[in-house]
């Protein structure tokens, strides 16, 4: 079981290689780890979950508004159940706040019954329509003019960073090889195995899974398939300081449009409040910067949803790119003659559906000829908690008594201790950058954005050696 970041890849033929270590690719690796197979998880970046998976709205969706009968609807519904149970087992922060789908005009109000009916067809039978008085009783700081809302009790907020890391940690501990800084290039499909040229040398595998996110269409074309093309859809978001948390008690959703679920206001498991995202179709798959126009548009919409929110301090802005395609459904295709499965077009619901997508991908691999062997139970993992609704190390006298490092706060904005940073740097899948360390601990992510703690955090990071070499096996 190894995590490698440099050097040549092992001279062996894997049973299955997965290209892309986002939340879906990591989930597939974890699912395959249940079988006696040689598995490689290959990622172009220096960390897992470093693309679309790190910059999303962090909602655990019930799937109430999915198109009934689609693959996405089924996998989101199944994934919601799987991930809810797994999060409790693995210590992934989840808060079941419920959502209000708010109608701001007569047309949107008239659409609520059909949305409730659609929710029922998707297995969400607890939704109900609220009148304006009931909406304001629930959310008194909502802007004026709301006419009603659809109450969706099961919607939750979740930590997307811990989810991907939990999958990858469990996979690596069970024997999966995680190869980082390993971008896939040309692919030659031979009679018995695929030869993949990577930036760290050749990789050979009998079966191949394409979970490359924004680049899944390019990988697909290298194997001769053109079922879908990926158009990056940028979602910009504004994160407000923790003082804003008391303003909102639910996930506040708009009536959805063809471009997506629209601009929402939602708490985060880290104690902040988020406004976004935009939905901008672009040509550049690396355009993750924010724009003045995009942020101005968010503030305009936010002013209607919750005017008081815009009076709060902004902690950060960020943007993520969703892998939108020309199709309205997930693009998951098996090609048995090539021992190949493409997992593309996984948009904003991919976090929720990830475990169900993984199970579906393994089924397709068996249909392509993979004999996985007998399944086994995976040894459970318990991830460090970085959510505000659960005790953090600085609050736990028992931890501090056993190890004073948990009582030494380094990042005061986010209350991150020296012990937490040390644990992240020595974990099964350690960070390869300060950004990765932030996603594991919240250090550097507070209102000062590392101005005060940056030097101390960087010094601890560099002393660990994480910045230079992670090629040894980690258990």
N, C-alpha and C positions, 0 to 999 in steps of 0.2 A: 504494500500500500504506500504510494508515494505521491507527493506534490512536487513537481519539478518546474523550474522557471528558466533554466539555462541548459545548455549542452544538447548532445544528440539524443534522439528518442531511442527507446529500447529496440534492439534487433529481434523482434518477434512479430508474430501475426496475432493480432487481437481477434477475439470473437466478434465484438461489436465496438465501433468507435462512434462517438457522438460529437458532432461539430457544434460548438456553442455551449457555454456554461452559464447561460442566463437561468432564470427560474425554471423554464421548461426543460432545457437541456440537463440541468442538475437534477430535476425531478425524474427524468428518464434514467439517468445514471443510477440514482438511488433505487428505482424500481428494478432495474436489471441486476443490481447488487444482491438481490434476493436469490439469485441463481448461481450455480458454479461455473461462471464464465469469466474470461479475461476481458475487461472493459477499459476503454480509454475515453476520457472526457477531455476534449481539446478546445482551448480558448485562446483567441488572439490577444486578449488583454492580459494584464498582470493580476487579475483577480476574477473571482466568480461574480456574477450579477453586476457587471460593470457597464452594461449598455442600457437598453430599455428597462430592464428589471430594477435599476436603482432609482429611476426618476419617473414615478407614476403617481396616481392618486391614492394608492394604498388602501383600496376598498376591497373588502371581502364580500363579493356580490352574491345575492341569492339567485340571480338569473331571472328575476321577475319580468324584466322587459326584453329578454331575448326573443328572437323569432322562433315560435314553436315549431318543432320538427327538424330544426337544423342540428348539425353536429355540435355547434357551439352551445346551443341551448342544453343539450344532453350533458355535455362535458362540464359546463359551468355548474349545472345542478348537482352532478356527481362530485365534482371537485369541491364544491362548497361543503358538502358533508364530510368528505375525506380530510380536507384541510382544517376544518373546525376541530375535528377529533385529533388530528396530528399536532396542531398548535398547542392544544392542552397538554399533550404528552411531552412535546419537545420544549415547552416554555416559550413559544413564540407569542409576543404580546398581541392580544385581540381584545377589542372592546365592542360588545354588541349594543350599539347606540340606537339602531333603527334609523330609517330614512323618511324624510317627507319630500314627496315630489310636488313641488309648489306650482300652482297655476296662477299666472299673473294677468290673464285676460280671458275673455269669454271663450275663445277658441280652445285655449289650453284647458279650461275648466270642462269644456264639453268632451275633451279627449280622455279625461280621467276614467270614466266607466269602461271604455275599451281597453285602457291600460290595466285596469283591475281584472277584466276578463282574460286578458293575455297572461297576467300573472297567475291566474288560476290554471290556465292551460299549461303553464310551466311548473305547476306543483306548488305555487306560493298561494295558499288559500287564506292567509291571515291578513291580507291587505284590506283596508277600508278607506272610504272617502270621508274626509273631514270638511266641515264648513269653515268659513273664515274665523269665526269665534273660537272654534276648537284649535285651529292652527295657531292663532295668537296666544291661546292659553298654553300651548306647548312651547312656542318660541316667541316670547313677548318682544324681543328686540328685532324681529323681522321687519323689513321695510314696509311702508304703507302700500296698500293696494292688492295684497294677496286675496284671492277669491275662494281658495280652498286648497286641498292637497290630498294626495294619495299616501296613506300611512303604510310603510313597508317595514314591519317590525324586525325582520331578520338581518337587515343590512348591518355590516360591522366595519370597523377600521382595524387594520393589521399592520405589522411591521414587515415590509417587503424585503428589507435587508437581511433580517434574521431568518426569514423563510428560505431564501436561496442558500444561505450559509448552512442552515440545518440540513438541507438535502445533500449538499456537497460534503459536509462533515461526515454524515452517516455513510455516504457512498465510499469515501476514501477509507474510513475506518473498516469497511467491509471488504476492501481489496481493490477498489477502482483506482486506476492511475489517472491523476489530474495533471495535465500538461498545459501550463500557462505560457504566455508570450509565444504562442504557437499558432500562427495564422495559417489556415489551409489554403493551398494554391491549386494547381492542376490535379485532377483526379483521373486515374486510369482504371477502368473497371475490367479486371481480368476474369478468367474462367473460375478461379477459386478465391480470389481476394482482390480488394481494391488497393491500389497504390496511391497514396495521397502525398503530394509534395507539400511540405510545411516549411516555415521559416527556421525550424530546428531540425531539418532533415526529413527523410522519408518515414511515413507511417503506413503500416499494412494492416488491413482488417478484412475479415470475411464478410461482415455485415456493416452497413453504414446508416446512421441516422443524421439527418440534416436539421439541426435546431438553431440555425445561425441568425435568426431574428431578421434584422434589417437586410442582411446579406443572404437570406435563405433562397431568394430567387436566383442569385448569381451562382450559388452552389448547385442549385437545381439545373441550371443551364449547362453547367460543366458535365452533367451526366445525361444531357440531351433532352431535357424536359422544359416545357414552357407553359405549364398550367396556370401560372400566376406570375405577376410582377409586383415588386414592392415599391410603394411610394411612401417615403417617410412623412409622417404626419406629426408635426411639432405641437407639443402641448406645453405652454408656458404656465408657470404657477407662481404665486406669491405666498410666502410663509410669514405669518404674523406672530409676534412675540407671545409668550405664555400668559401675559396679562390679559390677552384677548380670549382665553379659554372659557371664561365664565359667560361669554356672550351667547354661546350656541350649545345646544344639548343634543342635536341630531345631525345626521348628514343631510344637508339641504340640497336637493337635486332639482334641476329644471326639467320640464317636459322635453324628452330627447328629440333630436333632429337626425337627418340622414348622415351628418358628419360625425355624430357621436352622442355621448350622453350630455354634452354641454358643460357650462360653467357651474361648478358647485361650490358650496362653502362647507367645509368639514373639519372637525377636530382631527388631530393626529395622535397616535399613541405616545408621542414624545411630549405632549402637553401644549402644542401650538395649534393654530388654526390656519387652514389652507384655503386659498381662493384660486380656482382654475378648473380645468386647463383651457387654453385656446385650442383650436383645431386648424392647423395651417399645413396644407399639402405643399411639399417642397421637392426640389430635385437633389439636394445635397444630403447624403446620409450621415454627415458629420456635423450638421448645423444645429448644435445644441445650445447655442447662445440665445440669450433673451433679447427682445427688441423693444424699443420705446413704444412703438405702435401696439405691440401685443400686450404690454403691461398696462398701457392706457386703456385698452379695450377691457381688460380684466377689471380695472378699477371702476370703469363706467358701469359694468354689469354688477359688480359688488356693491356699488352705491345703491342700487335698487334692492338687492337681496337683503343687505344688512348695513345701513349707512354708518352705524357706530363702529363697525369693523375697520373702516378706512381711517378712523382717527387713531388707531393703534399703531405701535411701532412695527416696522417690517424687519424681520430677522434675516430673511434671505429671499432670493428669487432663483428659480432654476427652470430648465426646460428638458423635456424628454422627447424621444422620437418613437412613435408607434409604427409597427410594420403593417400599414394599411395596404390592401390589394384592391384589384378591380372587382373582387367578389365580396358578397355580403356574409360569407361563412368562413370558418377556418379552412385552410388549404392543407389537409393532411392526406397524403397519397402514398400508397405502397407500390413498388415496382419489383415484383418477385424475381423477374429475369435478371435483375441487377443486384438482388439482395439489398435493397435500398428503400428507406422510408423518409419522405420529406414532411417536415412539420413546419408549415409556413402560415402567414397571415394571422398570427396570433396577436390580437390587439390588446385593448385595455383589460379584457377579462382573463388574460392568460395567467395572471397570478392566482386567481381563484380556481381556475380549471387545471392548474399545473399537474396535480397528482392524477387526475382523471385522464388528462392528455398522455401522461406517462404510461398508465395502464393500457390505454388504447394503442399507443405506439408499440408496446411489447406484444400485444395481440397481433398487430400487423407484421411484426418481425417474425413471429411464429408462422404466419401465413406465407412469409417469404422463404421459409425453409429452416429457420433457426430452431434448433432443439435446445431449449434452455436448461433442461434437467429439472430435478426436484427443487421446489421453492423452499426457502427457509425464513424464519423470523429474523428480522434485523435487530441487533442490539440497540435498545433505545438511546437517544441522545437527549441531553438537557442543556439548552443553550443559555448563555448569560442573559439576564433580563435587562433590556434598555427601555422598557415602557414605564410610563408614569403611574399607571393604575396598579402597579405591583411593587413590592418593596425593592428598592435599589440597595447596593452594597453599603453606601454611606449611611443608610438608615438602619442597618442591621448590626446590633451590638454583638451578636454571636460571631459574625464574620470578623468584625474588627478585633474582638478579643483574641480570636485564633490567629489573625494576621493583621497587624496594624496598617499594612499597605492599603487595606480597604477603608481605612479612616483618613487617609491622606488625599484630600481633594486636589486634583491638578487643574481640571477645567471647572471653574466655579459657575459659569453660566448653566452648564448641563449637569453639574454635580458628578463628574466622572473622577474616579479615584486612580491612584497609581497602581493598585492591585488589578483593577479591571483592564488597564492598558497592558500591564504585564501579561495577564491571562490571554488577551487577544493576540499578542505578539508571539506567544508560545503555543497557540492552539493548533489543532489538526490542520486547519486551512488558515494560515496567518495572512495578514494584509501585506500587499506589495507596495503600498503607497500610503501617504497620510490620508488620502481620501478613503481608502479601504479601512484604515483604522477608525476614521470617523463613523463609517457605516456599522462598525462592530461595537462601538462604545459611546457614540455621540460627541466625543471630544472634538473640539474645534467647530462644532456646529451651532453654537449658541449665539446670543445677540452680539457678542464682540467678534464673532467669526475668527477666533484664534488670536486676537490682538494681544491678550494678556497671557494665555496659556501656550501659545504657539511654540515658543522657544523650548519650554520644558517638555512638551509633547514630542517635538521633533528630536530632542536629545535622547529621550527614552526610546523612541523608535530607532534611531541610528545606533544606539548602544546594543540593541537587540540583535543587530545583524540582519534584520528582516529586509532592509533596503538593498542588500547586496547579494544574498544567496539563500535560496530555500530549496535546494535540490535534494536534501536528505529526506529519508523516509520519516513520516510523522505518524505517531500512534496516539 
